[in-house]
Amino acid sequence: MARNPKLVTPDNRPLWQRLLLRRLKFLVVVAVVLGLGAGLVYFLAPALLLKADATRLAMSAHLEKKTVAAGDTTWSYYEGGDGPTIMLLHGFAANKETWLEMAKGLTDHFHVVIPDLPGWGESSRHDDGDYGIPAQAERLESFATAIGAQRFLLVGQSMGGAIAGIYADKHPERVASLVLMSSLGLTFKENAFVRQVKAGNNPFVYHDRAGLEALLARIFVKPPHIPGRLEDALIARNQKDQAFIERTFDELKEPAQAYSLDPVIGKLSMPVLGLWCHDDKIIDVSALDTLRAGLKSSPSIGATVMNGCNHMPMLEKPVETARIITGFALAH
């Protein structure tokens, strides 16, 4: 039976156009499949998206994730870049990923090491372990030895600042220079956060999106927008660590911990930079006055106050923060 010629439409387009059209159709199909897959992951396993984003940021900063056993801890850390070594210590209830955006501005000129402090992030934890400031500083020496870090610029933010300061006092042969960023451990003017803590509240423990958003509003000038299911993943992580967060927070509230740097800063013998945001609602910027007045033995004292950020300058002002640290490192 003869075929109806009206049912057959010859494609007279050039070969390259037909091949391009096929390629475009294929890419559209792939995009749809990936979009559906990402959507399913977003709704069913949002924690995987958080890990994927951390991997993306680490790759962008030329950092590789590694592990090492040191002391009583299996440490998870990022490492990358060439040049003098800079080690970055995160704050309370945080992890090494808080530094990734800022680290992009450092790895072109420095060898950067960013650990999860013991008990936090992906580093191991002992349920009955001591995770106060002095104990963490001692663990840090085991880590430095394990990775072969001889002498380095040590940067600590918030709780990490107190650990960095205690470590620098105990191991001045390791610490070439020190940056205390929004650091715990120094006397400062009482603020609303301190009054809340004294009233028995712990804002670092939250149970729902409202609690997470309240914490973000407290530590950022402009809180980041986080999609709902990713908020849920952060809430689940917080709830999993709730007992540890509460126990460690109660320990850090003790005066010996909360003001652990006051009796130490006068002995620090290396160059020290204090770096604060003017609108820090957790550790008031007046702590910088305590630091400057107490540094009696340091050969070089720097103090920088940034505008437009709160307690997390490496997240709110990553480029500017990296530039400040770079300048300080190159000068010392």
N, C-alpha and C positions, 0 to 999 in steps of 0.2 A: 504493500500500500504506500502510495506516495505521501511524503511528509508535507504538511502545509508550510509553504515558505514563510508565511506571516508569523509562524511560531518561532522562527530562528532569526535572531538578530546578531549579525556578525559584529565582532568587536574590532573596529578598524583603527583603534588608538595605537600609537607606537608602543613597542615592547617595553620601553623604559617606564611609560606611564602605567601600563598594566602591572608591572612588577612593583612599582611604587604603591599602587592602590592595594595590592595584596599585602605589602609590608605594613601599610597603615591599618588595614583591617586586623592584621595579626596583633599589632601594638594596641589597638583598641580592645581586643579580646583580652590580652594580657593585663591591661590597665583595669578592666572590669573585674577580672579574677582577683587581682591583687587588692583592689578596693574592697571587694566582698570579703577577702581573707582578713584584711586589716580591720574591717568592721566587726567580723566575728571575734578577732582577738581583743579588740577594744571592749566588747561587751562581755566576753566569756573569760578572758585572761589578761586584764589590763596591766598586770605586773610585768608581763613580757614586753609591753611597749615601753615601760620605764627602763628596762634593761637594754632594749634596742636603742633607745635614745642615748643612754650612757655610753654604749659602744660607739655610736656615731660621734659623740663629742670627744671621746678618747682618741678615735682615729683622726679627727680633725686637729687635735692637739699633738699628734704624733706620739701618743703614749700607749704603752703595752701593759696589760694587766698581768700581774705575776703573784705568786705566793711564796712564802718562805717560813720555815719553822724557826722561831727564836724565843728562848725562854719558855714560858708556859703557854705561848700563843702561836697559832698559825696565822700569820699576817697576810692580808690581801692588800695589794698596793699597785699603783700605777708608776711606771718609770719610762722616761724617754728624754731625748734631747742630748746635746753635747755642750760641754763647757763646765764652769764651776757648778757645784751641786747646790740646789735649793730644795729643802724639805718643807712641806706644807702640812700643818696639823689642823684638822677640822674641829668644830665646836660640839657642844652638847646635843645629843639626839640627832646628830647629822652623820655624814659619811664622806668618803673621799671624793664622791661625785660633785660635791659643792664647789670644788676647785677647777673643774674641767674647762669651763668657759674662759676663766681667767688664764689658765695654763697655756692656752693658745698663744698668748703674748709673751711666754717665757721660754718655750722649748727651742726656739731658733737660736738662743744664745746661752742657754743653761741646761745642765743635766737636772731634771726635775724628778723628785720622788714624792709621791702622795700616798701615805698609808691610811687604811682604816684603822683607827686606834683600837686597841684590844677591847673586845666587848661590843663594838659598834660595827655597822655595815656587814661586810663579809668576813671580817676577822673573827677568830674563835673567842668563846666566852666560857668561863667557869661559873656555875651558879653561885658558888660560895666564895668567889674571888673578890679581892679588893680592887676597885676601879676608881679610887680617889686620885688626887693630883700626884702625890709623891710616888705611889705605886705605879702609875702610868709612866712617870718620868723614868723610873728604873727599868720598866719594860722597854722603853724607847732605846736605851743603851744596848740592850740585847739585839734589837732590830738593826740599829746602826752598825753594830759589829757584824751581824749576819750578812748584810748586803754590801759590806766593805766601804761604807761611807766614812772617810777619814776626817774631813773638815768641811763644814758646810754653813750656808746661811739658813737659819731656822726661822720659819714663819709660823706663828700660832694665832688662831682666831678664837675668841671667846674662851671656852674651856681649854681648847688647844693652846691658847696663849699662856694660861697658867702653867700647863704642863711644859711648854717650851721654856718659860722663865726658870722654873725649878730645875729643868734639865741643864740649862745653860750655866746655872750656878754650880751644879754638881760636876759638870763635864765641860769646863771652859776650853779644854784642849780640842774638843770637837767643834764647838760653835764659833765660827769665824765672826759672825755678826747675827743680830737678833732683831726680828720684827714682831712686835706685840700689837695685834690688830683687834680692836674691840674686846680687849682681853679681860677675862675674869682674873681675880686675885688682887685687885687694887681697890683701895678705899675710894668711893665716889659719892656724890650727893644722892641722897635717897630719892627715888622716883616712884612712879605708880607701879612699876613692875616689882620693886622691892616690897612695897606695901602689900601687894597682892600675895607675894610669897610669904610674908610674915603672917598674913591672914590664913595661911594654910592651903593656898591654891597652887597647883602645879600646871601652868599653861602648856607644858610640853606633852601632856597626856590629853588626848581628845578621843571622842567616841563617835563623832559624826562630822558631816561636812561643815556645819556651823562652827564646831570647835577648831577644825583645821583652818578655816578661813579667818577665825579670830586670831589664831597664832600668826598666820601670815601677815595680817594687818598690823600686828605688834612688831614684827621684825623687818618689814619692808615699808619704805615710803610709798611705793606703788606696788601692791601685792600682785604677783603674776597670776594670769588667768590659767587655771588648770581645769581641763575638761572633767566632767563629773565622774566618769568611771576611773580616771586616773586618780582623782581625789579618793575614791573608794579604795584603790590599791594602797595609797599612802596611809589611809586610816587603818587598813588591815595590818600593815607593817607595824604601825604604832601600837596597835592592840596586842600584837604578838610580843612586842618588847616592853609592854606596860610595866610589868613587875620590876624589870631591870631599870627602866627609866625612873620609876618612883624611888627605888632604893638608892640609886646613884645620885639623884637630885637631892634627896634628904641628906646624903653624905656631903655633897658640895655646899649645902646651906650652912654647915658648921663654920664658925668664924675662922678656924685654922685652915680651912679649905677656901672659903670665899675670899679671904684676904691673905692668901698664902704668899703672894709676891711682895707684900709690904715690907717684911723683914729681909727680903732677899735682894731687892733691886740695888741697894747700896753696895753690894759686893760684886755686881756684874762688871766684868773687866773687858768686855768686847763692845764694839759700836752697837747702839740700840736705837731703833726707830719705833716710835709710838704712832700708830695709824688708826684714826677714829673717823666715824661719820658724825657730823654735827648733830644730827637728829637721832642718835642711838637711843632707843627707848628701853634697852635691856641693861647695858653697861653705860651709864651716863658719861658724856665726854669729859666731865670733871675728873675722871680717873686718869686722864692724861696729865693733869696738874700734879697728881700724886706721883706719877712716873717721873716726870721731869725733875721734881723736887728731890726725889729719892736717889736718882742716879749719881752717886758720888764718885764712883771709880771708873765709869765708862769713859773712854777716850773721845767718843763722839756721840752726841745726843741729838736725835732728830725728832720732830713732832709735826705731823701732818693731819689736818682736819679737812675732810671732804664734805661737800655739800651735795644734796640730792640723793642721799642714801641713809640707811638706818643701821641695822646691826650686821648686815651681810654685804659689805662693799664689794667682795669678789663676785657676787651675783648681780648686784645693782649697778656697779661701775667696774666691770671686769677689765676693760681696756685701760682706764685710768689707774686702777689698782696695780695692774701688771707694770705699767709705766713707772709708777712710784717705786715699786719693789726693784725694778731693773736699775733705776737711777741709784738707789741706795746700795745695791749689790756692786755696781760698777765703781762706786766711790769708795768702797771698803773691801 
